[in-house]
């Protein structure tokens, strides 16, 4: 069998997360420039998060029943076309409708590409982490680079940059290797979650992203209130991303040496320590060390989770299984974690918020250990 090129998948990740790197920090500024207030922008941002819950499994089900490559092209094309609709009007109803439409398509191809990438990595002994880290590089490059561009050319450049990145994403998707279909009967949802170890694994993954809610949503505010400059805050965020990239570049060796289940449980335990650190100190050295732990709480956990889903799911249900990982962890877990973090922050302060995140991670550690124990018992059964 001819070994396919890895570059289309690496390019897809780079462009996909470059879009995220522009959308998260700059799209709200663009909407403000159009005259929208904080309440409306908050609603639109929440919508994009809520759509991540039901939609990825639906696209995954379509991919498992037909052509995964075809659904990847459909969602990438739909994301590009629907986003371009933003260029035609800026009325409230139009922006709301297009935001929903764009989010439905843009949430689709990532979990499907993860399924394809992991299958190819296992078949050809590639390193999934080294493919996925291109997404981190894309995020870093464009989240940092678009700021100076918008200062020079104005915020009107933001939708143009995103549209170009979505077009490049589609081109990489066109060149992506096609994985052979996996014949077999459709796997019902009850069968996919029938095993207790699978349910415990998804629960732990949900708690991991739940525990990141306060981090992603309010860390910068927490540091700002303790007199950190914007430069210092940016440096701390950069430490976390660099640590993530470095670990992903060595993830295959880590998985081979320690195994998927131990790495998942260890990463959950590290998250508990990380959030306790944020809850108890604002000193530079502990914060830098805590940011270095992002290598495990995101990098190692993400790579191990995608591999765990690949190993546990039936061959004809791998796309929908990856879709459920995205929906439950990043959608439900991340969304609920951010919402609850905001409520706790307003009433009790940052210390209580990060303590809650640590408690969630601790429960997730126990859930991950339980999943590993049940899986080991299943594999050792005659």
MARROVO-902109 format. One record per residue (C-alpha): residue number from 1; x, y, z; residue in three letters. Coordinates in pm, 1 decimal. Layout:
NUM;X;Y;Z;ala .
...
***
This chain:
1;0.0;0.0;0.0;unk .
2;134.0;342.7;-97.4;unk .
3;195.0;566.0;199.3;unk .
4;-12.2;885.5;158.7;unk .
5;124.5;1230.3;224.4;unk .
6;85.5;1372.9;572.2;unk .
7;95.9;1735.0;458.1;unk .
8;-273.1;1776.9;366.5;unk .
9;-372.9;1673.9;719.8;unk .
10;-104.9;1894.7;878.5;unk .
11;-216.2;2183.3;655.6;unk .
12;-579.7;2125.2;747.7;unk .
13;-501.2;2146.7;1118.8;unk .
14;-289.8;2460.8;1066.3;unk .
15;-565.3;2642.6;874.5;unk .
16;-851.8;2520.0;1091.5;unk .
17;-693.6;2643.1;1413.7;unk .
18;-563.8;2958.3;1247.3;unk .
19;-931.5;3041.2;1190.9;unk .
20;-995.8;2976.3;1560.5;unk .
21;-696.6;3193.0;1647.8;unk .
22;-851.0;3483.9;1456.8;unk .
23;-1214.9;3419.7;1552.4;unk .
24;-1172.3;3405.5;1931.2;unk .
25;-980.0;3729.2;1994.8;unk .
26;-1077.0;3941.3;1692.2;unk .
27;-1429.4;3851.1;1582.0;unk .
28;-1586.1;4018.2;1889.1;unk .
29;-1385.5;4331.8;1803.2;unk .
30;-1520.1;4315.8;1447.9;unk .
31;-1876.0;4289.6;1577.9;unk .
32;-1813.3;4584.3;1808.8;unk .
33;-1692.6;4779.7;1507.7;unk .
34;-2025.7;4697.1;1339.6;unk .
35;-2208.9;4852.5;1633.5;unk .
36;-2302.7;4547.7;1840.6;unk .
37;-2295.4;4558.5;2221.0;unk .
38;-2147.2;4319.5;2473.6;unk .
39;-2478.6;4141.2;2542.4;unk .
40;-2535.8;4057.4;2175.5;unk .
41;-2175.5;3949.6;2126.1;unk .
42;-2203.7;3728.3;2433.1;unk .
43;-2516.4;3562.7;2293.5;unk .
44;-2350.0;3497.9;1958.5;unk .
45;-2041.5;3353.5;2129.9;unk .
46;-2258.6;3125.8;2344.3;unk .
47;-2444.1;3005.9;2034.5;unk .
48;-2122.1;2887.8;1872.9;unk .
49;-2044.7;2692.5;2191.0;unk .
50;-2389.0;2536.1;2221.8;unk .
51;-2385.0;2419.7;1860.8;unk .
52;-2074.2;2215.7;1940.8;unk .
53;-2288.4;1982.9;2153.0;unk .
54;-2539.3;1826.2;1908.7;unk .
55;-2372.7;1883.1;1570.9;unk .
56;-2040.5;1685.7;1563.5;unk .
57;-2206.1;1347.4;1633.0;unk .
58;-2456.8;1416.9;1352.2;unk .
59;-2178.7;1482.9;1101.7;unk .
60;-1994.4;1178.3;1237.7;unk .
61;-2299.4;959.0;1183.0;unk .
62;-2327.3;1079.2;822.7;unk .
63;-1957.8;1005.8;766.8;unk .
64;-1982.6;653.5;908.7;unk .
65;-2285.9;575.5;692.6;unk .
66;-2133.9;714.0;372.6;unk .
67;-1808.7;879.7;271.5;unk .
68;-1606.7;1043.2;547.9;unk .
69;-1401.4;1226.4;284.8;unk .
70;-1721.4;1353.6;126.0;unk .
71;-1857.9;1485.6;456.1;unk .
72;-1525.2;1658.9;529.5;unk .
73;-1549.5;1834.5;191.5;unk .
74;-1915.9;1918.8;250.0;unk .
75;-1851.8;2076.4;589.5;unk .
76;-1540.8;2266.0;474.6;unk .
77;-1727.7;2398.6;168.9;unk .
78;-2030.3;2486.7;379.7;unk .
79;-1813.1;2672.1;631.6;unk .
80;-1650.8;2880.7;356.3;unk .
81;-1975.8;2962.2;175.4;unk .
82;-2173.6;3040.1;490.6;unk .
83;-1897.0;3258.8;633.5;unk .
84;-1884.1;3462.8;312.5;unk .
85;-2247.9;3553.1;378.0;unk .
86;-2119.4;3777.3;659.7;unk .
87;-1981.6;4004.9;386.8;unk .
88;-2324.6;4085.6;241.8;unk .
89;-2513.7;4229.9;538.4;unk .
90;-2465.8;4327.1;902.8;unk .
91;-2824.3;4345.0;1029.8;unk .
92;-2892.7;4161.0;1359.5;unk .
93;-3113.4;3886.6;1212.2;unk .
94;-2865.2;3826.0;929.9;unk .
95;-2566.3;3805.1;1165.9;unk .
96;-2756.3;3566.7;1395.5;unk .
97;-2865.8;3338.5;1110.9;unk .
98;-2525.3;3326.8;946.0;unk .
99;-2352.0;3264.6;1280.4;unk .
100;-2569.2;2959.4;1339.1;unk .
101;-2521.2;2831.8;983.6;unk .
102;-2145.1;2885.6;987.8;unk .
103;-2106.8;2718.4;1329.3;unk .
104;-2300.4;2411.7;1211.9;unk .
105;-2058.1;2357.7;924.6;unk .
106;-1734.9;2463.2;1095.0;unk .
107;-1782.5;2222.4;1387.0;unk .
108;-1803.9;1931.2;1143.2;unk .
109;-1466.6;1850.7;984.3;unk .
110;-1237.6;1852.3;1288.4;unk .
111;-1351.3;1530.8;1458.9;unk .
112;-1378.7;1359.4;1119.4;unk .
113;-1020.7;1458.6;1037.9;unk .
114;-912.4;1333.8;1380.8;unk .
115;-1066.0;996.0;1296.3;unk .
116;-888.4;984.6;961.1;unk .
117;-557.9;1108.4;1104.1;unk .
118;-554.8;850.8;1384.0;unk .
119;-638.3;564.8;1147.2;unk .
120;-351.9;665.7;919.9;unk .
121;-116.7;715.1;1214.7;unk .
122;-185.1;363.5;1341.1;unk .
123;-161.5;210.8;991.8;unk .
124;156.1;390.7;881.9;unk .
125;316.7;446.2;1225.2;unk .
126;290.7;823.2;1204.6;unk .
127;296.8;1045.9;1509.7;unk .
128;-50.0;1198.4;1557.1;unk .
129;86.7;1461.4;1795.0;unk .
130;326.1;1593.9;1529.5;unk .
131;36.7;1630.6;1286.6;unk .
132;-188.5;1797.9;1540.7;unk .
133;75.3;2044.4;1659.9;unk .
134;46.9;2221.1;1324.0;unk .
135;-288.4;2338.9;1453.6;unk .
136;-115.2;2497.0;1751.0;unk .
137;133.3;2671.3;1523.3;unk .
138;-149.6;2802.8;1305.5;unk .
139;-332.0;2934.5;1611.2;unk .
140;-19.5;3106.4;1746.3;unk .
141;85.7;3262.4;1415.1;unk .
142;-249.7;3415.1;1330.0;unk .
143;-361.4;3511.1;1679.5;unk .
144;-38.8;3712.3;1710.3;unk .
145;-5.0;3827.9;1350.4;unk .
146;-355.5;3955.8;1280.1;unk .
147;-335.4;4212.5;1558.5;unk .
148;-73.1;4429.7;1384.9;unk .
149;-255.3;4382.9;1051.4;unk .
150;-582.3;4506.6;1200.9;unk .
151;-400.9;4803.3;1356.4;unk .
152;-269.0;4900.2;1014.7;unk .
153;-562.7;4818.6;785.8;unk .
154;-857.1;4830.6;1025.7;unk .
155;-1090.0;4565.6;1167.2;unk .
156;-1250.5;4523.8;822.3;unk .
157;-960.5;4291.8;739.7;unk .
158;-1077.0;4031.2;994.1;unk .
159;-1350.7;3863.7;782.3;unk .
160;-1122.5;3872.2;477.9;unk .
161;-846.4;3685.1;665.2;unk .
162;-1090.6;3424.0;797.1;unk .
163;-1243.4;3371.2;451.4;unk .
164;-898.1;3316.7;297.8;unk .
165;-806.1;3069.0;570.0;unk .
166;-1131.4;2877.9;517.5;unk .
167;-1055.5;2862.0;144.5;unk .
168;-708.2;2724.5;218.5;unk .
169;-866.4;2476.1;459.4;unk .
170;-1091.4;2349.3;180.0;unk .
171;-793.0;2307.4;-52.4;unk .
172;-610.6;2095.7;205.5;unk .
173;-928.6;1893.0;260.1;unk .
174;-945.5;1821.1;-114.1;unk .
175;-593.8;1677.7;-99.3;unk .
176;-657.7;1475.4;214.9;unk .
177;-604.6;1097.0;190.9;unk .
178;-922.5;895.7;155.7;unk .
179;-960.1;620.1;409.9;unk .
180;-1135.6;303.6;290.3;unk .
181;-1496.2;259.1;404.8;unk .
182;-1564.0;19.2;689.3;unk .
183;-1856.1;-200.6;589.9;unk .
184;-2096.9;-317.9;852.8;unk .
185;-2424.2;-242.4;1017.0;unk .
186;-2485.4;99.0;1168.4;unk .
187;-2389.0;110.0;1535.8;unk .
188;-2673.4;246.8;1752.8;unk .
189;-2597.4;499.4;2023.9;unk .
190;-2687.6;250.3;2296.2;unk .
191;-2425.5;8.0;2163.8;unk .
192;-2159.7;279.6;2138.2;unk .
193;-2199.9;363.3;2507.9;unk .
194;-2288.6;12.3;2625.0;unk .
195;-1954.9;-57.9;2794.0;unk .
196;-1900.5;94.9;3136.0;unk .
197;-1533.4;176.9;3065.1;unk .
198;-1639.3;382.1;2761.5;unk .
199;-1893.7;579.0;2967.1;unk .
200;-1638.1;647.0;3240.8;unk .
201;-1383.8;761.2;2979.3;unk .
202;-1623.7;1008.8;2819.0;unk .
203;-1720.9;1134.4;3164.7;unk .
204;-1356.1;1199.3;3253.1;unk .
205;-1298.8;1378.9;2920.8;unk .
206;-1603.0;1597.7;2988.1;unk .
207;-1472.0;1686.0;3334.0;unk .
208;-1129.1;1771.6;3194.9;unk .
209;-1272.7;2036.4;2962.0;unk .
210;-1517.9;2149.5;3231.7;unk .
211;-1218.2;2214.4;3456.2;unk .
212;-1063.5;2436.2;3187.0;unk .
213;-1367.2;2668.2;3184.0;unk .
214;-1229.0;2911.9;3438.4;unk .
215;-884.4;2899.6;3278.9;unk .
216;-992.9;2986.6;2925.6;unk .
217;-1260.7;3229.3;3029.4;unk .
218;-1113.3;3423.7;3318.9;unk .
219;-740.3;3366.5;3370.0;unk .
220;-645.6;3694.4;3199.4;unk .
221;-895.2;3885.9;3414.3;unk .
222;-762.0;3714.2;3727.0;unk .
223;-404.6;3814.1;3644.4;unk .
224;-501.8;4166.5;3545.7;unk .
225;-670.6;4219.4;3881.4;unk .
226;-343.8;4117.8;4048.4;unk .
227;-154.3;4390.5;3859.2;unk .
228;-3.4;4177.1;3582.7;unk .
229;65.9;4379.3;3268.6;unk .
230;-76.8;4275.5;2933.0;unk .
231;272.5;4178.3;2823.3;unk .
232;315.5;3955.9;3128.7;unk .
233;-24.5;3795.0;3070.4;unk .
234;63.8;3729.3;2707.3;unk .
235;393.5;3571.2;2808.8;unk .
236;219.3;3335.5;3051.5;unk .
237;-26.0;3226.2;2782.7;unk .
238;266.1;3173.2;2543.6;unk .
239;442.7;2948.1;2796.1;unk .
240;140.1;2717.2;2798.5;unk .
241;113.9;2696.4;2420.4;unk .
242;487.4;2632.6;2374.2;unk .
243;473.5;2355.8;2636.2;unk .
244;176.7;2202.4;2451.1;unk .
245;364.1;2206.4;2119.1;unk .
246;678.9;2052.9;2267.2;unk .
247;487.4;1766.6;2424.6;unk .
248;287.4;1695.6;2109.7;unk .
249;613.3;1665.0;1918.0;unk .
250;708.1;1376.3;2149.6;unk .
251;363.0;1231.4;2214.3;unk .
252;421.6;905.5;2027.0;unk .
253;718.7;820.3;2248.8;unk .
254;515.5;899.7;2560.7;unk .
255;223.8;681.6;2449.6;unk .
256;459.2;396.2;2366.3;unk .
257;643.0;416.7;2697.4;unk .
258;357.6;479.0;2940.8;unk .
259;40.9;370.7;2758.8;unk .
260;-283.5;555.3;2685.2;unk .
261;-471.2;486.2;3009.4;unk .
262;-190.9;588.6;3250.6;unk .
263;-126.0;906.2;3050.3;unk .
264;-495.9;999.3;3062.6;unk .
265;-518.4;949.4;3438.1;unk .
266;-185.9;1124.3;3504.3;unk .
267;-294.5;1425.0;3295.7;unk .
268;-619.5;1451.1;3492.5;unk .
269;-425.8;1442.9;3820.7;unk .
270;-189.3;1711.3;3690.7;unk .
271;-493.6;1929.0;3609.4;unk .
272;-598.9;1907.7;3975.5;unk .
273;-260.1;2038.1;4087.5;unk .
274;-257.9;2306.2;3818.3;unk .
275;-590.7;2461.1;3917.4;unk .
276;-500.1;2447.5;4286.9;unk .
277;-188.7;2645.2;4201.4;unk .
278;-396.7;2916.2;4032.0;unk .
279;-631.2;2917.4;4331.8;unk .
280;-358.2;2972.2;4589.1;unk .
281;-87.5;3194.3;4439.9;unk .
282;-9.7;3472.4;4195.0;unk .
283;368.6;3444.9;4226.0;unk .
284;561.3;3428.8;3900.0;unk .
285;752.6;3102.9;3943.9;unk .
286;450.5;2887.9;4047.7;unk .
287;242.6;3039.0;3766.1;unk .
288;508.7;2962.8;3505.7;unk .
289;532.5;2604.7;3635.0;unk .
290;153.6;2577.5;3625.1;unk .
291;149.6;2697.9;3265.7;unk .
292;411.1;2437.7;3171.7;unk .
293;159.8;2176.5;3291.7;unk .
294;-60.2;2273.9;2995.0;unk .
295;156.7;2025.4;2809.3;unk .
296;-27.9;1749.7;2995.1;unk .
297;-370.1;1896.7;3072.1;unk .
298;-427.4;1975.3;2703.6;unk .
299;-151.4;1824.8;2487.0;unk .
300;-110.8;1479.3;2638.4;unk .
301;-476.4;1444.1;2730.0;unk .
302;-600.2;1539.8;2382.8;unk .
303;-364.4;1303.7;2199.1;unk .
304;-442.8;1019.5;2439.8;unk .
305;-819.2;1082.4;2416.8;unk .
306;-825.7;1067.9;2037.3;unk .
307;-623.5;746.4;2049.9;unk .
308;-851.8;599.2;2318.9;unk .
309;-1162.4;667.8;2106.6;unk .
310;-991.7;510.5;1804.3;unk .
311;-912.3;196.2;2004.1;unk .
312;-1251.1;161.9;2175.5;unk .
313;-1493.5;245.6;1893.7;unk .
314;-1602.0;-11.2;1633.3;unk .
315;-1438.1;51.0;1296.3;unk .
316;-1766.9;154.0;1134.8;unk .
317;-1838.2;408.1;1413.2;unk .
318;-1504.9;585.2;1459.8;unk .
319;-1618.4;915.1;1310.2;unk .
320;-1930.2;941.3;1523.8;unk .
321;-1731.2;832.8;1831.3;unk .
322;-1482.4;1115.8;1774.0;unk .
323;-1782.1;1343.9;1724.4;unk .
324;-1915.6;1247.7;2066.2;unk .
325;-1574.6;1318.9;2220.6;unk .
326;-1592.3;1671.1;2078.3;unk .
327;-1957.3;1718.5;2175.6;unk .
328;-1930.2;1596.0;2534.3;unk .
329;-1589.8;1735.8;2625.9;unk .
330;-1540.0;2060.8;2435.4;unk .
331;-1909.7;2129.1;2382.8;unk .
332;-2095.6;2028.2;2699.3;unk .
333;-1799.1;2020.9;2937.8;unk .
334;-1629.2;2335.5;2812.1;unk .
335;-1951.8;2532.2;2778.9;unk .
336;-2090.0;2437.1;3119.4;unk .
337;-1752.1;2490.7;3283.4;unk .
338;-1721.9;2841.3;3144.8;unk .
339;-2078.4;2933.4;3241.7;unk .
340;-2048.9;2798.1;3596.5;unk .
341;-1704.9;2953.5;3639.0;unk .
342;-1850.6;3293.6;3560.7;unk .
343;-2122.3;3251.1;3823.2;unk .
344;-1877.9;3134.5;4090.9;unk .
345;-1636.0;3412.3;4002.1;unk .
346;-1900.3;3683.2;4045.1;unk .
347;-2020.9;3551.4;4382.0;unk .
348;-1712.3;3406.1;4547.6;unk .
349;-1401.1;3520.0;4360.1;unk .
350;-1115.4;3364.4;4164.8;unk .
351;-990.9;3140.5;4444.6;unk .
352;-1327.3;2964.7;4471.2;unk .
353;-1355.1;2939.1;4094.1;unk .
354;-1019.8;2764.6;4050.4;unk .
355;-1088.0;2544.8;4354.7;unk .
356;-1407.6;2428.1;4182.8;unk .
357;-1206.2;2355.1;3868.4;unk .
358;-958.5;2153.3;4077.5;unk .
359;-1243.3;1954.9;4233.4;unk .
360;-1380.4;1874.3;3888.0;unk .
361;-1036.4;1757.3;3777.8;unk .
362;-1003.1;1540.9;4088.4;unk .
363;-1335.9;1371.4;4015.2;unk .
364;-1218.8;1332.6;3657.0;unk .
365;-901.7;1162.5;3780.1;unk .
366;-1110.1;906.0;3967.5;unk .
367;-1331.3;858.3;3661.4;unk .
368;-1027.6;805.9;3439.4;unk .
369;-882.2;554.2;3684.7;unk .
370;-1216.5;371.8;3690.3;unk .
371;-1227.4;361.7;3310.8;unk .
372;-876.4;217.8;3298.1;unk .
373;-959.3;-45.6;3561.7;unk .
374;-1272.9;-159.5;3380.2;unk .
375;-1092.4;-167.9;3044.8;unk .
376;-811.4;-380.3;3190.9;unk .
377;-1068.2;-622.4;3336.4;unk .
378;-1243.4;-644.7;3000.2;unk .
379;-922.1;-712.7;2810.7;unk .
380;-808.6;-976.9;3059.6;unk .
381;-1142.7;-1160.7;3059.3;unk .
382;-1137.7;-1498.9;2882.4;unk .
***
